Amino acid sequence: MRTLLGFGIVLALACGATAADEKIDGKKLVGKWEPKEAKKGEAMVMEFTKDGKITVVGDMGGKEVKIEGTYKLDGDKLSFVLKFMDIEIKETVTITKLTDTEMEGKDKDGKAEGFKKVVPKKEKDK
């Protein structure tokens, strides 16, 4: 349970801080993302699809957990709703940086987190 809430918090933190005049390109959000600095023993990947769906896959007590939900990007505000069992996590974060390979954001308390795009194995091998 604590890990599940941690996923939601990490996701919220992951999504947010951009220069005020920098336009956020929502197309760059689509794909798989992982924390830039993963904590030891924790693994998490979140995937944003072009149709507004989000999937978070991670490890909870040695078992793989998959959490699904929806997201909406409005300017630099990324809102999402995740559902897992009877728990619903709603959060809005401010994207502060979004490139083809990096994403940074801040939650409502100003805590920042960074993510890097997961490069498919075929591209890594080139």
N, C-alpha and C positions, 0 to 999 in steps of 0.2 A: 504494500500500500504506500509506504513511504517512497519507494522507488518510483511508483506511478506518479505521485505528486511531483517528484523530482524531475521526471520527464517533462511534465507540463511547465515547470519553472524553467528548466533548461531551454525548452522551446521558446518560452516567452523572452528569456534573456537573450536568446540567440538572434533575435530578429530586430535589432535596432538602433543605429545612429547615423544620420546623413547630413551633410551640409545643407542648410536651408534652401539654397538655390540649385541643388543637385536633384534632377528628376529621377525618380525610381522607375526603372523599366521592369514591369511585372513579368515579362517573358524570361528574364534572367533568374527569376525565382524558381521556375519550373525545373525539377530535377531532384537529385538526392544530395543531402547535406549532412555533414557530421561535425561535431565540435572541433574547433581548432586545437584545443587543449583538453583531450579526454582525460577524465580522472582514472586512476589505476583501477582495473577491474570493472570498469563501466564501458559499455559499448552502446551507441545509439546512432541511428540513421533516420532522418526524416525525409519524406519525399512529398513534394508538392507537384500536383498534376495541373495541366492547363484548364481542366474543367472544375477547379476549385476544391479539389479533394486533397486531404493530407493524411499520410500514414506515418506513424512513428513506430519503429521496430527497435527493441532494446532488450537488454538482459535484466531479469528480475529474479534474484536469488538462484541464478544458474539456469533459469528457464527463459526461453525467448518469449517476449510479449509483443503483441501487435496491437496498436491503438489507432483507430481511424477517426476521421472527422472531416470538417470543412474549413475553408479559409476564405478570406476576402481581403484584397489589397486595395486601399483607398488612399491615393497619394503615397505618403510614407507610413501610413498606419496599416499594420497587418493584424487583422482580427481573426481568431480561430476558435473553434469549438471542438474539443476532443471528447470522445465517449469511450469508457471502458467499464464494463460490468454496469454497476449502478452509479458510477461517478461521471459527472460532466464537468469538464474544465473549460472555462471561457476566459479568454485573455486578449488584450490588445497591446501590441508593442509598436515602438517607433523604429523603423528601419533607418539606420544612419549611414550604411554603406551596402551597396549591392552591385557587384560586378559579375563577370562570367564565372569567377572562381572563389569569391569571398562574399560573406554576408555578415553584417554586424548590426546589432540593435540594442535598444534599451527598453526595460519594462517601465511600468508606471512609477516605480520607486527610483528610477535612474540607474539601475544596475545593468551593466553592459555585458554582452557575450558575443563571441565570434564563432563563425562556422566556415568550413571550406567545402567546396563542391566535391562530391565523390566522383572520381574519374573512372569510367568503365575500364575494366581490365584490358580490353582490346586497344584502347587509346594509350594506356600505360606502356604497353609492349612496343609501341611504335618508336 
